[in-house]
Amino acid sequence: MQYTFQRNRDQASPHQLIIYFCGWGMTPATTSHLTLPDRCDLLALYDYRTLELSDDLADLPWDSYETVTIVAWSLGVWAAEQVVPHWSILPSTQRLIAVAGSPYPMHDHWGIPSQIFVGTLEGLTEENRQRFNRRMCGGKRYKQLYDILSERPTTELRDELQAVYDSLATLEAPETTPHTCLAWSLAIIGERDQIFPAKNLATLWKAVNVPTLLLPDGYHYLFDLWHSWSELWESIE
């Protein structure tokens, strides 16, 4: 797993930390337009070919953070569920927000339908990747994002999705009742999401008693609807 760290604070002042889990194939650049609150740092995690955390993350000033917010988008929701419960240096987290994602990324009722997930993996090409980007962004509405989305090579994306699939394939018998490893504060769903069906996400989060915010005009990429990170959690404060 790779990361970037953005410091945005007076070191002598109390401050907070946002930990952002990116979606599959993404980089932190997809949220670079969001402004940070005062005295707030941002740790962005991406590339789930491995879920191992870099050893130098232990050098961050963990003890100094008074508030920690976790925001996970798309496949990042699954990654957060795998990583955060075992992250011993992480301080107490006040907010956890899931954006257009599920702890069950390949599931016919709680995530991406299995046939579509496997089809994406088996048929991923440069051409198919462009179609995926268009579905994620809602057609050509966000042409300015396409350069960002092409930063990582297709072979790397295929390896990342294969690693996730392999992890899911090792699970035992399918669960009949969903559960989460994290106490999510809010799940945000785009009604027009063409990656994670809104119906599946609504079913999942209702079953685990997590409040949801449905955005009628939202596609899979929802961050264009906000200008700052704090807008994501204003509805639950």
C-alpha positions as CSV (number, residue, x, y, z in Angstrom):
1,M,0.0,0.0,0.0
2,Q,1.3,3.4,-0.9
3,Y,0.6,6.7,0.8
4,T,1.0,10.5,0.6
5,F,1.1,12.8,3.7
6,Q,0.0,16.4,3.6
7,R,0.9,18.6,6.5
8,N,-1.4,21.6,6.9
9,R,-1.0,23.0,10.4
10,D,0.9,25.1,12.9
11,Q,2.9,22.4,14.7
12,A,2.4,24.0,18.1
13,S,-1.4,23.9,17.8
14,P,-3.9,21.1,18.5
15,H,-4.8,19.5,15.3
16,Q,-6.6,16.6,13.6
17,L,-5.9,14.0,11.0
18,I,-8.0,12.7,8.0
19,I,-7.1,9.3,6.8
20,Y,-8.4,8.8,3.2
21,F,-8.6,5.3,1.6
22,C,-8.7,5.8,-2.2
23,G,-10.7,3.7,-4.6
24,W,-9.3,1.0,-6.9
25,G,-6.7,2.3,-9.4
26,M,-6.9,5.8,-8.0
27,T,-4.4,8.2,-6.6
28,P,-4.9,11.0,-4.0
29,A,-5.0,13.5,-6.8
30,T,-8.7,12.7,-7.3
31,T,-9.5,14.7,-4.1
32,S,-6.8,17.3,-4.4
33,H,-9.4,20.0,-4.8
34,L,-10.9,19.5,-1.3
35,T,-9.6,22.1,1.2
36,L,-8.4,20.9,4.6
37,P,-9.8,22.3,7.8
38,D,-7.4,24.5,9.8
39,R,-4.7,22.6,11.7
40,C,-5.5,19.4,9.9
41,D,-3.2,16.8,8.2
42,L,-4.2,14.4,5.5
43,L,-2.9,10.8,5.1
44,A,-4.0,9.3,1.8
45,L,-3.6,5.5,1.2
46,Y,-3.9,3.8,-2.1
47,D,-2.7,0.8,-4.3
48,Y,-4.1,-2.3,-2.7
49,R,-1.9,-4.8,-4.4
50,T,-0.7,-5.3,-0.9
51,L,-2.4,-4.2,2.3
52,E,0.9,-4.0,4.2
53,L,1.6,-0.5,5.6
54,S,4.9,1.2,5.2
55,D,7.1,1.1,8.3
56,D,7.8,4.8,8.2
57,L,4.1,5.6,8.9
58,A,5.1,4.9,12.6
59,D,7.1,8.1,12.4
60,L,4.1,10.3,12.0
61,P,3.1,12.4,15.2
62,W,0.2,10.0,16.1
63,D,0.1,11.0,19.7
64,S,-0.6,14.7,18.9
65,Y,-3.8,14.2,17.0
66,E,-6.9,15.1,18.9
67,T,-9.4,14.0,16.3
68,V,-9.1,11.4,13.6
69,T,-11.5,11.0,10.7
70,I,-11.4,8.1,8.3
71,V,-13.0,8.6,4.8
72,A,-13.0,5.6,2.5
73,W,-14.2,5.7,-1.1
74,S,-15.3,2.7,-3.2
75,L,-12.9,-0.2,-2.8
76,G,-11.2,1.8,-0.1
77,V,-14.1,0.8,2.2
78,W,-13.1,-2.8,2.0
79,A,-9.4,-1.9,2.4
80,A,-10.2,0.1,5.6
81,E,-12.1,-2.8,7.0
82,Q,-9.0,-5.0,6.4
83,V,-6.4,-2.6,7.7
84,V,-7.8,-0.3,10.5
85,P,-8.8,-3.0,13.1
86,H,-5.1,-4.2,13.1
87,W,-3.5,-0.8,13.0
88,S,-2.1,-0.6,16.5
89,I,-0.6,2.9,16.3
90,L,-3.8,4.5,15.2
91,P,-5.4,6.8,17.8
92,S,-9.1,6.7,18.7
93,T,-11.2,7.6,15.7
94,Q,-14.1,9.9,16.0
95,R,-15.7,9.6,12.6
96,L,-15.7,6.9,9.9
97,I,-17.4,7.8,6.5
98,A,-17.9,5.3,3.7
99,V,-18.4,6.9,0.3
100,A,-19.9,4.8,-2.5
101,G,-18.4,1.6,-1.2
102,S,-19.0,-1.6,0.8
103,P,-17.0,-4.0,3.0
104,Y,-18.3,-6.6,0.5
105,P,-16.9,-5.4,-2.8
106,M,-17.9,-8.5,-4.7
107,H,-21.4,-9.5,-3.7
108,D,-24.7,-9.8,-5.6
109,H,-26.7,-8.1,-2.9
110,W,-24.2,-6.0,-0.9
111,G,-21.6,-4.8,-3.4
112,I,-20.6,-5.2,-7.0
113,P,-22.4,-8.2,-8.5
114,S,-20.0,-11.1,-8.8
115,Q,-20.4,-11.5,-12.6
116,I,-19.5,-7.8,-13.2
117,F,-16.6,-7.9,-10.8
118,V,-15.1,-11.0,-12.4
119,G,-15.9,-9.6,-15.9
120,T,-14.0,-6.4,-15.1
121,L,-11.0,-8.3,-13.9
122,E,-10.9,-10.8,-16.8
123,G,-11.6,-8.2,-19.5
124,L,-9.6,-5.2,-18.3
125,T,-7.9,-3.5,-21.3
126,E,-7.0,0.1,-22.2
127,E,-10.3,0.4,-24.0
128,N,-12.4,-1.2,-21.2
129,R,-10.6,1.0,-18.7
130,Q,-11.8,4.1,-20.5
131,R,-15.4,2.8,-20.4
132,F,-15.0,2.1,-16.7
133,N,-13.8,5.7,-16.1
134,R,-16.8,7.0,-18.0
135,R,-19.2,4.9,-15.9
136,M,-17.5,6.0,-12.7
137,C,-17.7,9.7,-13.6
138,G,-21.1,9.7,-15.2
139,G,-20.3,9.8,-18.9
140,K,-18.1,12.7,-19.9
141,R,-19.1,15.1,-17.2
142,Y,-15.7,15.1,-15.6
143,K,-13.3,15.2,-18.5
144,Q,-10.8,17.0,-16.3
145,L,-10.4,13.9,-14.2
146,Y,-9.3,11.6,-17.1
147,D,-5.7,12.7,-16.9
148,I,-5.6,11.9,-13.2
149,L,-7.3,8.5,-13.7
150,S,-4.7,7.5,-16.3
151,E,-1.7,8.1,-13.9
152,R,-1.4,4.4,-13.1
153,P,-0.8,1.8,-15.8
154,T,-3.5,-0.7,-16.7
155,T,-1.3,-3.6,-15.8
156,E,-0.9,-2.2,-12.3
157,L,-4.7,-1.8,-11.9
158,R,-5.2,-5.4,-13.1
159,D,-2.8,-6.7,-10.5
160,E,-4.5,-4.6,-7.8
161,L,-8.0,-6.0,-8.6
162,Q,-6.6,-9.5,-8.9
163,A,-5.1,-9.1,-5.4
164,V,-8.5,-8.1,-4.0
165,Y,-10.2,-11.0,-5.8
166,D,-7.7,-13.5,-4.5
167,S,-8.3,-12.2,-1.0
168,L,-12.1,-12.5,-1.4
169,A,-11.7,-16.0,-2.9
170,T,-10.0,-17.3,0.3
171,L,-13.1,-16.6,2.4
172,E,-15.2,-19.5,3.7
173,A,-18.9,-20.1,3.0
174,P,-20.8,-17.0,1.9
175,E,-22.3,-15.0,4.8
176,T,-26.1,-14.8,5.1
177,T,-26.0,-11.7,7.3
178,P,-23.6,-8.8,6.7
179,H,-21.4,-7.3,9.4
180,T,-18.7,-4.7,9.6
181,C,-15.4,-4.6,11.4
182,L,-15.6,-0.8,11.9
183,A,-18.2,1.4,13.5
184,W,-19.1,3.5,10.5
185,S,-20.7,6.8,11.3
186,L,-22.2,7.5,7.8
187,A,-22.4,5.9,4.4
188,I,-22.9,8.2,1.4
189,I,-24.5,6.7,-1.7
190,G,-24.9,8.1,-5.2
191,E,-28.2,7.1,-6.6
192,R,-26.8,7.0,-10.2
193,D,-23.7,5.0,-9.2
194,Q,-22.9,2.6,-12.1
195,I,-20.1,0.7,-10.2
196,F,-21.6,-0.1,-6.8
197,P,-25.4,-0.3,-7.4
198,A,-27.2,2.1,-5.0
199,K,-29.8,-0.5,-4.1
200,N,-27.1,-2.9,-3.0
201,L,-25.3,-0.3,-0.9
202,A,-28.6,0.8,0.7
203,T,-29.4,-2.8,1.5
204,L,-26.0,-3.4,3.1
205,W,-25.9,-0.3,5.2
206,K,-29.4,-0.7,6.5
207,A,-28.7,-4.3,7.5
208,V,-25.7,-3.1,9.7
209,N,-27.6,-0.1,11.1
210,V,-25.4,2.6,9.6
211,P,-27.1,5.9,8.7
212,T,-27.0,6.7,5.0
213,L,-27.1,9.8,2.9
214,L,-28.5,9.3,-0.6
215,L,-27.4,11.8,-3.3
216,P,-30.0,11.8,-6.1
217,D,-27.6,13.3,-8.7
218,G,-24.5,11.4,-7.5
219,Y,-22.5,8.9,-9.6
220,H,-19.7,6.8,-8.3
221,Y,-17.3,9.7,-8.2
222,L,-18.9,12.0,-5.6
223,F,-16.1,14.3,-4.6
224,D,-17.0,16.9,-7.2
225,L,-20.1,17.6,-5.1
226,W,-17.9,19.1,-2.3
227,H,-15.3,21.8,-1.9
228,S,-13.8,20.8,1.4
229,W,-13.3,17.7,3.5
230,S,-15.5,19.0,6.3
231,E,-18.6,19.0,4.1
232,L,-18.5,15.2,4.1
233,W,-19.3,15.0,7.8
234,E,-21.3,18.2,8.4
235,S,-24.6,16.2,8.0
236,I,-23.8,14.0,11.0
237,E,-22.7,16.7,13.5
